[in-house]
Structure formats: C-alpha cells, structure tokens
Amino acid sequence: MIRPWEDLLTAVRGLPGVGPKMAERIALHLLRRRDEAEALKASLEEALHRLGRCPRCGDLIETDGETKDACPACRDDSRDGKILCVVEEIGDRQALERSRAFGGRYHVLGGALSPLDGVGPQDLTIEALLRRVSQDSIQEVILATNPTAEGETTASYLADLLKAKGLAVTRLATGLPSGSVIQYADEYTLAQALEGRRPVL
C-alpha cells in the first residue's frame, strides 16, 4: 500500500465513530475535492492555534496563545452562580445551553471515568471542580454526565465527593434514554431532563 494513503487512512480512522470503510470514503472524498481538503486543513490549523479552554469551566474560548480570560458564560453576572452543571464534554455543555432550560454555570470534566481505558480521576478536571464548589459558594451541583456505564460511574464518584461537602447533588432525570449521549439529544428532551432532575441517593 502507498505510504501517504495508509497514513491518511490511519489518521481518519482515529476519529470517533469512523470505521475502516467510512475512513476510506472520507479519505477518497478529501483527495477528490482538494479545495475542501485545503479549507479543512486551514480551519483545523486556525482552531488549533486560536482555541483554548476556559480556565474556570473548561469550555472553548478564543485565545492568542497566552491570554487566559474566562469565557463569556463564566463572566455573565445574569447567570445563577449558586448552581453548577457538570458535563463530560464541551459538546454536552453546548447541547444543554441550546435547550435554554438552564441559567446557571457549567463545569466541563473533559471525559468520564473509564478504568478499562486508563481514565482515572487525575485525568479529569475533578480537582478544579472541588476547588470551584468551595470558592464560588455553590449550593447545588447538577451531575449531567451521560447515561452510559462510564457516565454513571463518574456521577456516582462525584456524588460521594460533593455530598461530603454538604452540597445538594442532583442528577438529570430519565428524559434521556439509557446509553444515549447528551450532545445528540434534542432540545425538548434535554429541557425535560433538566426540569425533572432528582437528588442523588
């Protein structure tokens, strides 16, 4: 096999949810549409250079490579600073925000606990979360991790830590089907899940 082609397939297969056949279709499409491939390359290079993470919540922010200002949501005084919604990924936070059912602040973990994949508490922003709840006088933490095995494990682990601090800890209601991913849920389902959240026992 031609080495550049093999390297391209390997790179595309590394994307989430892309198997060998899909990788081949994407790679062939990019080679046929060189203008689209160049535009994708330019956008990716710009994103890698100009996007960073909010030092408070972990959401995406535009940065010059050095500036570490908080994101607009963290600076928005109209948001309820006593309620914190904890999500696994940036896409989950964006999906919940689109539901317009939550007016508090967010915290992005950067993933979920998964011992089989070697992801432990030290690999997530759990320490930063614990600092935030202490410093920001948080009263309620909503655990909005995905209803998957990893998400449930993460929620249970966090609930134990947070309840030990005397916080009200709630979990999204079962408006989300088991095994689903928050990022791909529709706005109505997310709004129902937020409104029907329940205490963690």
N, C-alpha and C positions, 0 to 999 in steps of 0.2 A: 504494500500500500504506500502511496505517496505520503511522505512525512508531513508536509504542511496540511494536507487533508485530514490525516489522522489526528494531528494536534487540534485542528478546528473542531472535529467531531468530539474529541475528549473534552474540550472547553465547553461546548454547547451541552453535552451530556451532564456536565456538572451543575447545570441549572435545575432548580427544584421542579419535580414533576415531568422532566424531559427524559424519555427513554431512548433507546438506540434508533428506532425508526423515526421518531419525531426529531431527534437531533440531526439525522441525515436530511430530512425535509427542510429544516431551518437553515442548515449549512448550505444546501444547494440554492435555496431562495436568496440568501445573502450574496452568494457568488454570482448568481444571475443578475441581481439588482445591485450593482456596485454603488450606485448613488445612495440607495437606502443603507447599505452597509457602512458607507463613509459617514452618513448622517448619524447612524447609531454609534459609531466609533467616536465621533466628535461630542455627542451628547454624553456618552459614558465618561470620556476624559474630563469634560467640564464638571460633571456631577462628582467625580472622584476628587477633583481639585477644589470645588466650591461648596460642597455639602459636608456638614459635620453633625455632631449630636449636641443637643441642648445639655448643658452641664447640670441642670436641675432635674428634668424629666426624662431625658434621653430621646426626645423627638428629633426629627431632622431640622436643621437650621442652615441658612446660608452663611458661609464664613469666608474670610480672606486667608484662612490657613492659620491664623493666630487668634483672632477675636473669638471670645467665648461668651458672648452675651446670651442671656436666657431667651427662649423662643417667645413669640407673641402671646401664646396661651399662658405661659408662666408669668408674664408681665401684666396680664389683663386683670385689673382690680375688680372688674364686674363678676368674675368667677368666684364661686364659693370656695374659699381657701381651707375650709374645715373638712371637706370631703375629697378623698383621693381615690381615683380609679386606677387599679394596677392591671396592666395588659402585658401580653407576651412580646408583641412586635409592633412596630410603627404602623403597619397596615391595620392592625386591630384598633389602635387609637383613632386612626382616620375614619374607620368604619363607624365606630361609636359616635364620633363627632358629627358625622353625616346624619345620624338619627335625630339630632337636635334634642335629645331627651336628657342630656347630662350637662350641667353647668358648673361642675367642679373642676378639679385639676387632675392631671394624669401622671402616671409613672410607668415607663417602658422598661421591662425586665431584660429584654434582649434575648428572649428564648424561654424555654421551660426546662425543669429538671428532667434529666434522662440519663440515669446511671449506665444504661446499656450503650449509650453514645458518648459516654465520658463527660456529660454535662452535669456539673455539681453546683452547689450554691455559690462557690467562688467565681463561677463563670457568668453569673447573672449580676444585676445591679441591686442585689438584696441588701448589702451593707448601706448603700446610698439611700435605699428606701427606709431602712430603720433610722437613719440619721434624719431624714425628712420628717418622718412622723413625730420625732421628738422635737425638732427645731421649729416646725411650722404649726404646732398646736393642732394637729389633725385629730378629728373626733371620730370619723368613720372611714374605713378603708373598704372599697368595693373590690373584691377579687374577680376580675374579668378575664381570667385565663380560659383557654379553650376547653370545651367539654370532651377532652381526649384523656387517655391514661396519663400522659405527661402533664397535661394541664391540671388534672385533678390532684396529682401528686404534688405539684407546685403549690396549688391553692391550699392543700392540707398543711404543707410545711410552713407556708407563710402565715396561715391562720394561727398556728401554735405560737409562732414568734410574736405576732401582733396582739393576740389576746393576752399574752403575758404582760404586755404594756398597758393593759386596761382599755384597749380601743374596741369600739364597735366594729365588728368584721362581718361583712355581708358577701354573698355570692350571687352572681347573675342567676335569674330564675330559669326554669326549664323551657323558656321560649326557644332556646337554642337546642336543636336536636343533638343527641349524644353522638360524638365522633365528628361533628361539624367544625368548621373553622370560622371564627368571628369575622375575619376580613371579607369573606364571601357571602355573609348573611345579608338579607335585605334590611332596609331601614326600619320597616314596621316590626319585624321580628326582634331587632336589636332594641327598639324602643320598649316593646313589651317585656323583654328580658331585664332591662334596666328598672322599669317600674315595678316588676314583680320580684326583685332581688330579695333574698332571705338571709337570716342570720346563719352563720356557720356554727354548727353544734360541736 
